[in-house]
Amino acid sequence: MNLFDFFRPKKPKSASVAKERLQIIVSHERRRSSTPDFLPQLQTDILQVVRKYIQINENQIKLSLDKRGDCEVLELNISLSESGKP
Amino acid sequence: MNLFDFFRPKKPKSASVAKERLQIIVSHERRRSSTPDFLPQLQTDILQVVRKYIQINENQIKLSLDKRGDCEVLELNISLSESGKP
């Protein structure tokens, strides 16, 4: 599992793009699969706690949930615009 | 800000080390510093929601909060042992 892949910028940064951004990556390595797969539920919970601090709309959020072997990776990318200010 | 640094393994993996692991990285890029710094509080909230799904003790958690320029990065590493099973 190469976590670097998840952090490679998708496009070049510039002063006009994504002035403020919150990125959350959750990686769950389960070699023996003894713990239930809880990342889909955790995703909802994390978004809920983030909303305590910043106002975010659904269209500001990009989500992905990926499985690679024993590793499950949840990626939350939140682009904060003017409406993201508390 | 090079996020790759946070994902480089600190030591080589082996079958006997960290069979199950949960890693959470939160990166907050605040170019204009208009949003308050909420990562220290978010850290507590995230641990609280993770505890809904798995039992974790304080000694299973490694936390770090780092600032580099406009970017603040919170890293939570949770090593799950037998006691981590629900």
Backbone of each chain as nested JSON, in Angstrom:
{
  "chains": [
    {"id": "A", "residues": [
      {"number": 1, "name": "MET", "atoms": {"N": [0.849, -1.198, 0.0], "CA": [0.0, 0.0, 0.0], "C": [0.88, 1.243, 0.0]}},
      {"number": 2, "name": "ASN", "atoms": {"N": [0.8, 2.029, -1.035], "CA": [1.612, 3.232, -1.101], "C": [0.747, 4.462, -0.835]}},
      {"number": 3, "name": "LEU", "atoms": {"N": [0.858, 4.969, 0.388], "CA": [0.026, 6.116, 0.78], "C": [0.414, 7.38, 0.038]}},
      {"number": 4, "name": "PHE", "atoms": {"N": [1.619, 7.405, -0.491], "CA": [2.054, 8.6, -1.217], "C": [1.102, 8.929, -2.362]}},
      {"number": 5, "name": "ASP", "atoms": {"N": [0.537, 7.875, -2.968], "CA": [-0.372, 8.087, -4.093], "C": [-1.537, 8.995, -3.721]}},
      {"number": 6, "name": "PHE", "atoms": {"N": [-1.986, 8.886, -2.476], "CA": [-3.144, 9.664, -2.055], "C": [-2.814, 11.132, -1.815]}},
      {"number": 7, "name": "PHE", "atoms": {"N": [-1.532, 11.418, -1.666], "CA": [-1.152, 12.779, -1.342], "C": [-0.53, 13.539, -2.5]}},
      {"number": 8, "name": "ARG", "atoms": {"N": [-0.417, 12.87, -3.627], "CA": [0.119, 13.588, -4.778], "C": [-0.909, 14.611, -5.228]}},
      {"number": 9, "name": "PRO", "atoms": {"N": [-0.489, 15.848, -5.411], "CA": [-1.454, 16.861, -5.864], "C": [-2.064, 16.472, -7.196]}},
      {"number": 10, "name": "LYS", "atoms": {"N": [-3.386, 16.616, -7.297], "CA": [-4.092, 16.249, -8.519], "C": [-3.828, 17.263, -9.632]}},
      {"number": 11, "name": "LYS", "atoms": {"N": [-3.586, 18.507, -9.256], "CA": [-3.286, 19.533, -10.248], "C": [-2.365, 20.562, -9.613]}},
      {"number": 12, "name": "PRO", "atoms": {"N": [-1.647, 21.318, -10.424], "CA": [-0.695, 22.265, -9.846], "C": [-1.39, 23.351, -9.029]}},
      {"number": 13, "name": "LYS", "atoms": {"N": [-0.728, 23.743, -7.945], "CA": [-1.288, 24.793, -7.093], "C": [-1.038, 26.157, -7.727]}},
      {"number": 14, "name": "SER", "atoms": {"N": [-1.917, 27.079, -7.489], "CA": [-1.656, 28.458, -7.864], "C": [-2.352, 29.33, -6.843]}},
      {"number": 15, "name": "ALA", "atoms": {"N": [-2.027, 30.608, -6.86], "CA": [-2.587, 31.519, -5.865], "C": [-4.106, 31.599, -5.974]}},
      {"number": 16, "name": "SER", "atoms": {"N": [-4.632, 31.287, -7.167], "CA": [-6.076, 31.424, -7.377], "C": [-6.846, 30.151, -7.042]}},
      {"number": 17, "name": "VAL", "atoms": {"N": [-6.153, 29.073, -6.753], "CA": [-6.821, 27.798, -6.539], "C": [-6.707, 27.385, -5.068]}},
      {"number": 18, "name": "ALA", "atoms": {"N": [-7.856, 26.978, -4.492], "CA": [-7.89, 26.399, -3.153], "C": [-7.077, 27.194, -2.131]}},
      {"number": 19, "name": "LYS", "atoms": {"N": [-7.491, 28.432, -1.887], "CA": [-6.776, 29.263, -0.915], "C": [-6.806, 28.636, 0.452]}},
      {"number": 20, "name": "GLU", "atoms": {"N": [-7.909, 27.973, 0.746], "CA": [-8.018, 27.307, 2.036], "C": [-8.536, 25.893, 1.803]}},
      {"number": 21, "name": "ARG", "atoms": {"N": [-7.905, 24.931, 2.451], "CA": [-8.247, 23.541, 2.166], "C": [-8.043, 22.691, 3.415]}},
      {"number": 22, "name": "LEU", "atoms": {"N": [-8.959, 21.792, 3.611], "CA": [-8.832, 20.834, 4.703], "C": [-8.812, 19.449, 4.081]}},
      {"number": 23, "name": "GLN", "atoms": {"N": [-7.777, 18.695, 4.393], "CA": [-7.639, 17.362, 3.82], "C": [-7.514, 16.361, 4.967]}},
      {"number": 24, "name": "ILE", "atoms": {"N": [-8.345, 15.337, 4.926], "CA": [-8.316, 14.322, 5.979], "C": [-8.137, 12.952, 5.332]}},
      {"number": 25, "name": "ILE", "atoms": {"N": [-7.114, 12.25, 5.767], "CA": [-6.867, 10.91, 5.248], "C": [-6.915, 9.931, 6.417]}},
      {"number": 26, "name": "VAL", "atoms": {"N": [-7.722, 8.9, 6.27], "CA": [-7.785, 7.857, 7.291], "C": [-7.355, 6.548, 6.643]}},
      {"number": 27, "name": "SER", "atoms": {"N": [-6.327, 5.953, 7.179], "CA": [-5.844, 4.683, 6.644], "C": [-6.002, 3.599, 7.709]}},
      {"number": 28, "name": "HIS", "atoms": {"N": [-6.724, 2.556, 7.367], "CA": [-6.962, 1.465, 8.324], "C": [-6.321, 0.187, 7.776]}},
      {"number": 29, "name": "GLU", "atoms": {"N": [-5.279, -0.235, 8.442], "CA": [-4.548, -1.429, 8.024], "C": [-5.049, -2.592, 8.874]}},
      {"number": 30, "name": "ARG", "atoms": {"N": [-5.69, -3.553, 8.245], "CA": [-6.295, -4.664, 8.991], "C": [-5.738, -5.976, 8.472]}},
      {"number": 31, "name": "ARG", "atoms": {"N": [-4.621, -6.374, 8.999], "CA": [-3.98, -7.587, 8.468], "C": [-4.752, -8.85, 8.79]}},
      {"number": 32, "name": "ARG", "atoms": {"N": [-5.399, -8.844, 9.956], "CA": [-6.115, -10.075, 10.33], "C": [-7.63, -9.923, 10.212]}},
      {"number": 33, "name": "SER", "atoms": {"N": [-8.064, -8.789, 9.756], "CA": [-9.498, -8.517, 9.532], "C": [-10.368, -8.833, 10.74]}},
      {"number": 34, "name": "SER", "atoms": {"N": [-9.826, -8.597, 11.948], "CA": [-10.575, -8.92, 13.154], "C": [-11.514, -7.778, 13.557]}},
      {"number": 35, "name": "THR", "atoms": {"N": [-11.194, -6.581, 13.126], "CA": [-12.01, -5.413, 13.462], "C": [-12.964, -5.123, 12.304]}},
      {"number": 36, "name": "PRO", "atoms": {"N": [-14.212, -4.792, 12.617], "CA": [-15.154, -4.498, 11.522], "C": [-14.7, -3.301, 10.691]}},
      {"number": 37, "name": "ASP", "atoms": {"N": [-15.186, -3.273, 9.486], "CA": [-14.908, -2.17, 8.567], "C": [-15.812, -0.996, 8.967]}},
      {"number": 38, "name": "PHE", "atoms": {"N": [-15.229, -0.007, 9.611], "CA": [-16.049, 1.101, 10.115], "C": [-15.785, 2.424, 9.408]}},
      {"number": 39, "name": "LEU", "atoms": {"N": [-14.92, 2.411, 8.407], "CA": [-14.576, 3.692, 7.758], "C": [-15.772, 4.411, 7.114]}},
      {"number": 40, "name": "PRO", "atoms": {"N": [-16.704, 3.702, 6.492], "CA": [-17.855, 4.441, 5.923], "C": [-18.643, 5.212, 6.984]}},
      {"number": 41, "name": "GLN", "atoms": {"N": [-18.803, 4.615, 8.166], "CA": [-19.505, 5.312, 9.257], "C": [-18.631, 6.437, 9.834]}},
      {"number": 42, "name": "LEU", "atoms": {"N": [-17.343, 6.152, 9.939], "CA": [-16.415, 7.153, 10.485], "C": [-16.384, 8.409, 9.611]}},
      {"number": 43, "name": "GLN", "atoms": {"N": [-16.51, 8.2, 8.325], "CA": [-16.546, 9.313, 7.368], "C": [-17.66, 10.304, 7.729]}},
      {"number": 44, "name": "THR", "atoms": {"N": [-18.84, 9.792, 8.002], "CA": [-19.979, 10.633, 8.377], "C": [-19.702, 11.347, 9.697]}},
      {"number": 45, "name": "ASP", "atoms": {"N": [-19.144, 10.611, 10.659], "CA": [-18.853, 11.192, 11.972], "C": [-17.814, 12.301, 11.882]}},
      {"number": 46, "name": "ILE", "atoms": {"N": [-16.788, 12.067, 11.077], "CA": [-15.726, 13.072, 10.956], "C": [-16.278, 14.347, 10.321]}},
      {"number": 47, "name": "LEU", "atoms": {"N": [-17.091, 14.183, 9.298], "CA": [-17.689, 15.367, 8.664], "C": [-18.54, 16.144, 9.66]}},
      {"number": 48, "name": "GLN", "atoms": {"N": [-19.226, 15.402, 10.515], "CA": [-20.082, 16.032, 11.522], "C": [-19.245, 16.866, 12.511]}},
      {"number": 49, "name": "VAL", "atoms": {"N": [-18.11, 16.336, 12.951], "CA": [-17.291, 17.102, 13.902], "C": [-16.592, 18.275, 13.222]}},
      {"number": 50, "name": "VAL", "atoms": {"N": [-16.235, 18.103, 11.944], "CA": [-15.612, 19.223, 11.225], "C": [-16.608, 20.381, 11.119]}},
      {"number": 51, "name": "ARG", "atoms": {"N": [-17.89, 20.028, 10.957], "CA": [-18.934, 21.061, 10.827], "C": [-19.162, 21.843, 12.114]}},
      {"number": 52, "name": "LYS", "atoms": {"N": [-18.613, 21.372, 13.226], "CA": [-18.671, 22.152, 14.473], "C": [-17.825, 23.413, 14.335]}},
      {"number": 53, "name": "TYR", "atoms": {"N": [-16.799, 23.339, 13.481], "CA": [-15.825, 24.431, 13.395], "C": [-15.936, 25.266, 12.124]}},
      {"number": 54, "name": "ILE", "atoms": {"N": [-16.345, 24.619, 11.034], "CA": [-16.478, 25.364, 9.781], "C": [-17.764, 24.957, 9.071]}},
      {"number": 55, "name": "GLN", "atoms": {"N": [-18.352, 25.934, 8.394], "CA": [-19.556, 25.65, 7.61], "C": [-19.134, 25.115, 6.255]}},
      {"number": 56, "name": "ILE", "atoms": {"N": [-19.613, 23.926, 5.945], "CA": [-19.276, 23.364, 4.64], "C": [-20.535, 22.832, 3.957]}},
      {"number": 57, "name": "ASN", "atoms": {"N": [-20.567, 23.051, 2.654], "CA": [-21.662, 22.516, 1.841], "C": [-21.204, 21.213, 1.192]}},
      {"number": 58, "name": "GLU", "atoms": {"N": [-22.181, 20.444, 0.757], "CA": [-21.863, 19.155, 0.126], "C": [-20.957, 19.33, -1.102]}},
      {"number": 59, "name": "ASN", "atoms": {"N": [-21.168, 20.418, -1.839], "CA": [-20.373, 20.601, -3.065], "C": [-18.935, 21.045, -2.795]}},
      {"number": 60, "name": "GLN", "atoms": {"N": [-18.606, 21.289, -1.547], "CA": [-17.219, 21.637, -1.201], "C": [-16.409, 20.392, -0.813]}},
      {"number": 61, "name": "ILE", "atoms": {"N": [-17.118, 19.252, -0.734], "CA": [-16.481, 18.04, -0.222], "C": [-16.234, 17.04, -1.344]}},
      {"number": 62, "name": "LYS", "atoms": {"N": [-15.046, 16.491, -1.375], "CA": [-14.759, 15.379, -2.281], "C": [-14.342, 14.194, -1.422]}},
      {"number": 63, "name": "LEU", "atoms": {"N": [-15.039, 13.09, -1.619], "CA": [-14.806, 11.907, -0.799], "C": [-14.312, 10.762, -1.653]}},
      {"number": 64, "name": "SER", "atoms": {"N": [-13.445, 9.964, -1.094], "CA": [-13.133, 8.697, -1.76], "C": [-12.795, 7.651, -0.719]}},
      {"number": 65, "name": "LEU", "atoms": {"N": [-13.194, 6.428, -0.996], "CA": [-12.948, 5.317, -0.087], "C": [-12.396, 4.191, -0.955]}},
      {"number": 66, "name": "ASP", "atoms": {"N": [-11.178, 3.793, -0.64], "CA": [-10.479, 2.861, -1.511], "C": [-9.926, 1.693, -0.7]}},
      {"number": 67, "name": "LYS", "atoms": {"N": [-9.976, 0.507, -1.275], "CA": [-9.406, -0.668, -0.601], "C": [-8.265, -1.203, -1.434]}},
      {"number": 68, "name": "ARG", "atoms": {"N": [-7.157, -1.463, -0.757], "CA": [-6.018, -2.086, -1.437], "C": [-5.464, -3.158, -0.527]}},
      {"number": 69, "name": "GLY", "atoms": {"N": [-5.796, -4.361, -0.821], "CA": [-5.332, -5.472, 0.019], "C": [-5.908, -5.355, 1.408]}},
      {"number": 70, "name": "ASP", "atoms": {"N": [-5.058, -5.328, 2.41], "CA": [-5.498, -5.259, 3.805], "C": [-5.727, -3.826, 4.264]}},
      {"number": 71, "name": "CYS", "atoms": {"N": [-5.543, -2.885, 3.377], "CA": [-5.603, -1.488, 3.783], "C": [-6.777, -0.766, 3.131]}},
      {"number": 72, "name": "GLU", "atoms": {"N": [-7.507, -0.06, 3.969], "CA": [-8.638, 0.726, 3.486], "C": [-8.311, 2.192, 3.73]}},
      {"number": 73, "name": "VAL", "atoms": {"N": [-8.508, 3.007, 2.725], "CA": [-8.135, 4.415, 2.863], "C": [-9.319, 5.318, 2.516]}},
      {"number": 74, "name": "LEU", "atoms": {"N": [-9.633, 6.181, 3.467], "CA": [-10.692, 7.161, 3.287], "C": [-10.041, 8.521, 3.079]}},
      {"number": 75, "name": "GLU", "atoms": {"N": [-10.463, 9.215, 2.052], "CA": [-9.894, 10.53, 1.765], "C": [-11.017, 11.559, 1.693]}},
      {"number": 76, "name": "LEU", "atoms": {"N": [-10.871, 12.607, 2.476], "CA": [-11.845, 13.701, 2.499], "C": [-11.126, 14.984, 2.115]}},
      {"number": 77, "name": "ASN", "atoms": {"N": [-11.537, 15.587, 1.04], "CA": [-10.943, 16.852, 0.627], "C": [-12.011, 17.934, 0.693]}},
      {"number": 78, "name": "ILE", "atoms": {"N": [-11.755, 18.951, 1.492], "CA": [-12.74, 20.019, 1.657], "C": [-12.114, 21.339, 1.21]}},
      {"number": 79, "name": "SER", "atoms": {"N": [-12.669, 21.915, 0.152], "CA": [-12.198, 23.209, -0.328], "C": [-13.046, 24.277, 0.321]}},
      {"number": 80, "name": "LEU", "atoms": {"N": [-12.41, 25.188, 1.02], "CA": [-13.159, 26.204, 1.755], "C": [-13.193, 27.512, 0.992]}},
      {"number": 81, "name": "SER", "atoms": {"N": [-14.402, 27.936, 0.702], "CA": [-14.59, 29.212, 0.019], "C": [-15.007, 30.236, 1.054]}},
      {"number": 82, "name": "GLU", "atoms": {"N": [-15.515, 31.364, 0.59], "CA": [-16.005, 32.401, 1.5], "C": [-17.063, 31.866, 2.454]}},
      {"number": 83, "name": "SER", "atoms": {"N": [-17.906, 30.941, 1.925], "CA": [-18.981, 30.396, 2.748], "C": [-18.458, 29.454, 3.824]}},
      {"number": 84, "name": "GLY", "atoms": {"N": [-17.178, 29.109, 3.726], "CA": [-16.608, 28.21, 4.716], "C": [-16.205, 28.9, 5.992]}},
      {"number": 85, "name": "LYS", "atoms": {"N": [-16.257, 30.23, 5.969], "CA": [-15.871, 30.953, 7.194], "C": [-16.972, 30.868, 8.239]}},
      {"number": 86, "name": "PRO", "atoms": {"N": [-16.574, 30.736, 9.486], "CA": [-17.587, 30.619, 10.538], "C": [-18.272, 31.946, 10.805]}}
    ]},
    {"id": "B", "residues": [
      {"number": 1, "name": "MET", "atoms": {"N": [5.051, 22.847, 1.719], "CA": [4.65, 21.795, 2.674], "C": [4.69, 20.451, 1.964]}},
      {"number": 2, "name": "ASN", "atoms": {"N": [5.536, 19.546, 2.412], "CA": [5.614, 18.237, 1.784], "C": [4.948, 17.189, 2.671]}},
      {"number": 3, "name": "LEU", "atoms": {"N": [3.726, 16.817, 2.278], "CA": [2.97, 15.862, 3.092], "C": [3.591, 14.479, 3.081]}},
      {"number": 4, "name": "PHE", "atoms": {"N": [4.413, 14.207, 2.083], "CA": [5.032, 12.894, 2.005], "C": [5.835, 12.589, 3.274]}},
      {"number": 5, "name": "ASP", "atoms": {"N": [6.414, 13.621, 3.866], "CA": [7.223, 13.421, 5.078], "C": [6.425, 12.749, 6.182]}},
      {"number": 6, "name": "PHE", "atoms": {"N": [5.142, 13.061, 6.238], "CA": [4.325, 12.528, 7.324], "C": [3.957, 11.072, 7.1]}},
      {"number": 7, "name": "PHE", "atoms": {"N": [4.107, 10.603, 5.882], "CA": [3.692, 9.24, 5.586], "C": [4.851, 8.281, 5.404]}},
      {"number": 8, "name": "ARG", "atoms": {"N": [6.064, 8.79, 5.533], "CA": [7.202, 7.883, 5.434], "C": [7.211, 6.991, 6.66]}},
      {"number": 9, "name": "PRO", "atoms": {"N": [7.329, 5.679, 6.46], "CA": [7.355, 4.785, 7.618], "C": [8.544, 5.114, 8.526]}},
      {"number": 10, "name": "LYS", "atoms": {"N": [8.254, 5.171, 9.839], "CA": [9.304, 5.514, 10.794], "C": [10.291, 4.357, 10.988]}},
      {"number": 11, "name": "LYS", "atoms": {"N": [9.794, 3.129, 10.82], "CA": [10.667, 1.967, 10.926], "C": [10.141, 0.887, 9.984]}},
      {"number": 12, "name": "PRO", "atoms": {"N": [10.988, -0.062, 9.609], "CA": [10.538, -1.08, 8.653], "C": [9.435, -1.95, 9.223]}},
      {"number": 13, "name": "LYS", "atoms": {"N": [8.493, -2.323, 8.353], "CA": [7.388, -3.168, 8.778], "C": [7.856, -4.621, 8.865]}},
      {"number": 14, "name": "SER", "atoms": {"N": [7.25, -5.367, 9.738], "CA": [7.468, -6.798, 9.747], "C": [6.168, -7.434, 10.201]}},
      {"number": 15, "name": "ALA", "atoms": {"N": [6.067, -8.752, 10.048], "CA": [4.826, -9.436, 10.403], "C": [4.52, -9.296, 11.884]}},
      {"number": 16, "name": "SER", "atoms": {"N": [5.553, -9.059, 12.693], "CA": [5.356, -9.01, 14.136], "C": [5.026, -7.605, 14.639]}},
      {"number": 17, "name": "VAL", "atoms": {"N": [5.093, -6.622, 13.777], "CA": [4.911, -5.229, 14.204], "C": [3.612, -4.66, 13.622]}},
      {"number": 18, "name": "ALA", "atoms": {"N": [2.833, -4.004, 14.485], "CA": [1.631, -3.26, 14.055], "C": [0.762, -4.049, 13.082]}},
      {"number": 19, "name": "LYS", "atoms": {"N": [0.233, -5.176, 13.533], "CA": [-0.633, -5.987, 12.673], "C": [-1.861, -5.203, 12.254]}},
      {"number": 20, "name": "GLU", "atoms": {"N": [-2.331, -4.36, 13.154], "CA": [-3.488, -3.534, 12.823], "C": [-3.186, -2.097, 13.22]}},
      {"number": 21, "name": "ARG", "atoms": {"N": [-3.501, -1.19, 12.334], "CA": [-3.116, 0.187, 12.58], "C": [-4.126, 1.137, 11.952]}},
      {"number": 22, "name": "LEU", "atoms": {"N": [-4.421, 2.192, 12.661], "CA": [-5.289, 3.239, 12.131], "C": [-4.477, 4.533, 12.12]}},
      {"number": 23, "name": "GLN", "atoms": {"N": [-4.4, 5.137, 10.968], "CA": [-3.621, 6.364, 10.839], "C": [-4.533, 7.459, 10.294]}},
      {"number": 24, "name": "ILE", "atoms": {"N": [-4.546, 8.585, 10.978], "CA": [-5.398, 9.701, 10.543], "C": [-4.529, 10.95, 10.391]}},
      {"number": 25, "name": "ILE", "atoms": {"N": [-4.583, 11.523, 9.221], "CA": [-3.813, 12.747, 8.966], "C": [-4.799, 13.849, 8.588]}},
      {"number": 26, "name": "VAL", "atoms": {"N": [-4.701, 14.968, 9.277], "CA": [-5.542, 16.121, 8.942], "C": [-4.618, 17.269, 8.561]}},
      {"number": 27, "name": "SER", "atoms": {"N": [-4.787, 17.754, 7.364], "CA": [-3.958, 18.861, 6.907], "C": [-4.852, 20.072, 6.63]}},
      {"number": 28, "name": "HIS", "atoms": {"N": [-4.551, 21.155, 7.295], "CA": [-5.354, 22.379, 7.138], "C": [-4.474, 23.471, 6.531]}},
      {"number": 29, "name": "GLU", "atoms": {"N": [-4.792, 23.815, 5.309], "CA": [-4.028, 24.825, 4.591], "C": [-4.784, 26.142, 4.7]}},
      {"number": 30, "name": "ARG", "atoms": {"N": [-4.186, 27.105, 5.388], "CA": [-4.896, 28.369, 5.634], "C": [-4.064, 29.515, 5.1]}},
      {"number": 31, "name": "ARG", "atoms": {"N": [-4.214, 29.804, 3.843], "CA": [-3.357, 30.84, 3.251], "C": [-3.679, 32.241, 3.756]}},
      {"number": 32, "name": "ARG", "atoms": {"N": [-4.965, 32.438, 4.071], "CA": [-5.339, 33.793, 4.497], "C": [-5.618, 33.885, 5.985]}},
      {"number": 33, "name": "SER", "atoms": {"N": [-5.459, 32.785, 6.679], "CA": [-5.654, 32.723, 8.129], "C": [-6.985, 33.303, 8.589]}},
      {"number": 34, "name": "SER", "atoms": {"N": [-8.03, 33.124, 7.77], "CA": [-9.328, 33.696, 8.121], "C": [-10.126, 32.765, 9.042]}},
      {"number": 35, "name": "THR", "atoms": {"N": [-9.824, 31.484, 8.988], "CA": [-10.524, 30.506, 9.802], "C": [-9.7, 30.219, 11.06]}},
      {"number": 36, "name": "PRO", "atoms": {"N": [-10.375, 30.117, 12.196], "CA": [-9.611, 29.851, 13.422], "C": [-8.881, 28.515, 13.352]}},
      {"number": 37, "name": "ASP", "atoms": {"N": [-7.853, 28.408, 14.152], "CA": [-7.087, 27.18, 14.253], "C": [-7.865, 26.196, 15.138]}},
      {"number": 38, "name": "PHE", "atoms": {"N": [-8.496, 25.228, 14.511], "CA": [-9.346, 24.319, 15.291], "C": [-8.802, 22.893, 15.373]}},
      {"number": 39, "name": "LEU", "atoms": {"N": [-7.619, 22.655, 14.828], "CA": [-7.103, 21.279, 14.825], "C": [-6.901, 20.676, 16.219]}},
      {"number": 40, "name": "PRO", "atoms": {"N": [-6.431, 21.44, 17.203], "CA": [-6.296, 20.821, 18.539], "C": [-7.633, 20.312, 19.09]}},
      {"number": 41, "name": "GLN", "atoms": {"N": [-8.709, 21.047, 18.837], "CA": [-10.028, 20.6, 19.291], "C": [-10.535, 19.431, 18.434]}},
      {"number": 42, "name": "LEU", "atoms": {"N": [-10.268, 19.526, 17.144], "CA": [-10.704, 18.471, 16.217], "C": [-10.047, 17.134, 16.575]}},
      {"number": 43, "name": "GLN", "atoms": {"N": [-8.822, 17.215, 17.002], "CA": [-8.086, 16.018, 17.423], "C": [-8.85, 15.245, 18.51]}},
      {"number": 44, "name": "THR", "atoms": {"N": [-9.338, 15.96, 19.513], "CA": [-10.112, 15.348, 20.597], "C": [-11.414, 14.756, 20.057]}},
      {"number": 45, "name": "ASP", "atoms": {"N": [-12.077, 15.511, 19.182], "CA": [-13.347, 15.05, 18.613], "C": [-13.162, 13.793, 17.768]}},
      {"number": 46, "name": "ILE", "atoms": {"N": [-12.103, 13.77, 16.971], "CA": [-11.863, 12.614, 16.1], "C": [-11.589, 11.366, 16.945]}},
      {"number": 47, "name": "LEU", "atoms": {"N": [-10.787, 11.534, 17.992], "CA": [-10.517, 10.379, 18.865], "C": [-11.804, 9.869, 19.504]}},
      {"number": 48, "name": "GLN", "atoms": {"N": [-12.673, 10.79, 19.834], "CA": [-13.949, 10.422, 20.452], "C": [-14.811, 9.595, 19.478]}},
      {"number": 49, "name": "VAL", "atoms": {"N": [-14.856, 10.002, 18.219], "CA": [-15.669, 9.241, 17.259], "C": [-15.025, 7.898, 16.916]}},
      {"number": 50, "name": "VAL", "atoms": {"N": [-13.696, 7.862, 16.883], "CA": [-13.01, 6.587, 16.622], "C": [-13.338, 5.589, 17.731]}},
      {"number": 51, "name": "ARG", "atoms": {"N": [-13.451, 6.108, 18.961], "CA": [-13.751, 5.237, 20.118], "C": [-15.161, 4.646, 20.07]}},
      {"number": 52, "name": "LYS", "atoms": {"N": [-16.008, 5.165, 19.187], "CA": [-17.326, 4.545, 18.992], "C": [-17.17, 3.157, 18.366]}},
      {"number": 53, "name": "TYR", "atoms": {"N": [-16.088, 2.976, 17.617], "CA": [-15.918, 1.745, 16.83], "C": [-14.866, 0.795, 17.387]}},
      {"number": 54, "name": "ILE", "atoms": {"N": [-13.823, 1.365, 17.993], "CA": [-12.769, 0.517, 18.553], "C": [-12.37, 1.036, 19.927]}},
      {"number": 55, "name": "GLN", "atoms": {"N": [-12.003, 0.073, 20.798], "CA": [-11.53, 0.446, 22.124], "C": [-10.047, 0.767, 22.02]}},
      {"number": 56, "name": "ILE", "atoms": {"N": [-9.698, 1.967, 22.435], "CA": [-8.275, 2.323, 22.406], "C": [-7.858, 2.964, 23.722]}},
      {"number": 57, "name": "ASN", "atoms": {"N": [-6.657, 2.613, 24.141], "CA": [-6.084, 3.208, 25.352], "C": [-5.144, 4.34, 24.947]}},
      {"number": 58, "name": "GLU", "atoms": {"N": [-4.869, 5.185, 25.904], "CA": [-3.998, 6.33, 25.635], "C": [-2.628, 5.893, 25.112]}},
      {"number": 59, "name": "ASN", "atoms": {"N": [-2.122, 4.757, 25.659], "CA": [-0.781, 4.318, 25.25], "C": [-0.737, 3.691, 23.852]}},
      {"number": 60, "name": "GLN", "atoms": {"N": [-1.873, 3.562, 23.226], "CA": [-1.902, 3.049, 21.847], "C": [-1.886, 4.194, 20.826]}},
      {"number": 61, "name": "ILE", "atoms": {"N": [-1.973, 5.431, 21.349], "CA": [-2.113, 6.592, 20.468], "C": [-0.829, 7.408, 20.426]}},
      {"number": 62, "name": "LYS", "atoms": {"N": [-0.417, 7.743, 19.231], "CA": [0.68, 8.697, 19.078], "C": [0.15, 9.897, 18.312]}},
      {"number": 63, "name": "LEU", "atoms": {"N": [0.323, 11.066, 18.9], "CA": [-0.224, 12.286, 18.315], "C": [0.895, 13.247, 17.949]}},
      {"number": 64, "name": "SER", "atoms": {"N": [0.707, 13.954, 16.875], "CA": [1.607, 15.071, 16.62], "C": [0.848, 16.168, 15.885]}},
      {"number": 65, "name": "LEU", "atoms": {"N": [1.194, 17.389, 16.208], "CA": [0.557, 18.55, 15.594], "C": [1.691, 19.471, 15.168]}},
      {"number": 66, "name": "ASP", "atoms": {"N": [1.761, 19.717, 13.884], "CA": [2.917, 20.419, 13.349], "C": [2.464, 21.581, 12.463]}},
      {"number": 67, "name": "LYS", "atoms": {"N": [3.178, 22.687, 12.535], "CA": [2.848, 23.825, 11.671], "C": [4.02, 24.085, 10.738]}},
      {"number": 68, "name": "ARG", "atoms": {"N": [3.709, 24.252, 9.473], "CA": [4.747, 24.62, 8.513], "C": [4.179, 25.701, 7.616]}},
      {"number": 69, "name": "GLY", "atoms": {"N": [4.555, 26.903, 7.869], "CA": [4.038, 28.019, 7.072], "C": [2.546, 28.145, 7.264]}},
      {"number": 70, "name": "ASP", "atoms": {"N": [1.806, 28.101, 6.172], "CA": [0.349, 28.252, 6.217], "C": [-0.364, 26.936, 6.463]}},
      {"number": 71, "name": "CYS", "atoms": {"N": [0.383, 25.875, 6.623], "CA": [-0.233, 24.562, 6.729], "C": [-0.015, 23.955, 8.12]}},
      {"number": 72, "name": "GLU", "atoms": {"N": [-1.114, 23.472, 8.669], "CA": [-1.043, 22.822, 9.965], "C": [-1.415, 21.357, 9.756]}},
      {"number": 73, "name": "VAL", "atoms": {"N": [-0.63, 20.464, 10.315], "CA": [-0.878, 19.041, 10.083], "C": [-0.99, 18.297, 11.408]}},
      {"number": 74, "name": "LEU", "atoms": {"N": [-2.099, 17.619, 11.55], "CA": [-2.35, 16.794, 12.726], "C": [-2.19, 15.335, 12.309]}},
      {"number": 75, "name": "GLU", "atoms": {"N": [-1.417, 14.593, 13.078], "CA": [-1.194, 13.183, 12.765], "C": [-1.576, 12.341, 13.974]}},
      {"number": 76, "name": "LEU", "atoms": {"N": [-2.448, 11.379, 13.745], "CA": [-2.881, 10.45, 14.791], "C": [-2.515, 9.044, 14.356]}},
      {"number": 77, "name": "ASN", "atoms": {"N": [-1.685, 8.382, 15.118], "CA": [-1.329, 7.003, 14.811], "C": [-1.827, 6.116, 15.93]}},
      {"number": 78, "name": "ILE", "atoms": {"N": [-2.673, 5.167, 15.588], "CA": [-3.243, 4.285, 16.6], "C": [-2.854, 2.848, 16.278]}},
      {"number": 79, "name": "SER", "atoms": {"N": [-2.077, 2.25, 17.161], "CA": [-1.693, 0.848, 16.994], "C": [-2.691, 0.003, 17.753]}},
      {"number": 80, "name": "LEU", "atoms": {"N": [-3.331, -0.9, 17.049], "CA": [-4.38, -1.69, 17.678], "C": [-3.847, -3.06, 18.089]}},
      {"number": 81, "name": "SER", "atoms": {"N": [-3.938, -3.326, 19.37], "CA": [-3.519, -4.625, 19.891], "C": [-4.774, -5.464, 20.113]}},
      {"number": 82, "name": "GLU", "atoms": {"N": [-4.636, -6.561, 20.868], "CA": [-5.791, -7.412, 21.185], "C": [-6.903, -6.607, 21.858]}},
      {"number": 83, "name": "SER", "atoms": {"N": [-6.495, -5.63, 22.71], "CA": [-7.475, -4.832, 23.438], "C": [-8.231, -3.884, 22.521]}},
      {"number": 84, "name": "GLY", "atoms": {"N": [-7.748, -3.731, 21.314], "CA": [-8.412, -2.826, 20.381], "C": [-9.627, -3.448, 19.718]}},
      {"number": 85, "name": "LYS", "atoms": {"N": [-9.798, -4.746, 19.925], "CA": [-10.964, -5.388, 19.306], "C": [-12.249, -5.044, 20.056]}},
      {"number": 86, "name": "PRO", "atoms": {"N": [-13.312, -4.841, 19.312], "CA": [-14.56, -4.483, 19.969], "C": [-15.182, -5.672, 20.714]}}
    ]}
  ]
}
